[in-house]
Amino acid sequence: MNIPPINLNSSIIDDDKQKTEAFNDYFASQSNIDDSNKLLPRDDIPPDRRLSSIVFDAYEVKDILQTLNVNKASGPDAISGRILKPVADIIAKPLRAFFNLSLRTKFVPSAWKLANVTPCFKNDDKSILSNYRPISLLSVMSKVFERCVYKHVFNFIRVLITEHQSGFMPNDSTRNQLLYICNVLSKALDKGKDIRFIFFDISKAFDRLWHKRLLYK
């Protein structure tokens, strides 16, 4: 991607290495949040609402390997889906064992924490760093592992959340959500009730995730 000169602190940066360092510093700073004053909640979640453990089977690892898009780029480890998909039958069992070991030991290979990051321009002035978003190319192996975890987490959570959650749900859409809201509004208007809405739009919500809370047990 051809990045134009960047305006950094009223100075114009045209050197590619300096632009790379500027983007790296900016993207890294977006994940730095001050959560020193936040108190971790009490561990009072009922046992039936906890996902205490995850164990993978070889068949589910194989199924995910066979659905890999071979046309997608590989990550820093250069292991492509074009290599993994044809040998899904052979590597499913050893990968299953490795993935389960990773969960038991709470260890993730360092190579899976790396990414090839490309700044993606969103809108407005191309010379301003904040108008770009990072697009990361991750290890395909790590994404297979994540999809295995996702399957178990999703199947556990879907029975706990409201049936009116439409986002990221299979065989559902915002159309169903709109129909439900229209129905609620119509009933409220018929009964002469007040109607109020609260909307939240959190800027860069993923970058500002409270990581310590995710790690808390």
Disulfide bonds with the S-S distance in Angstrom:
none
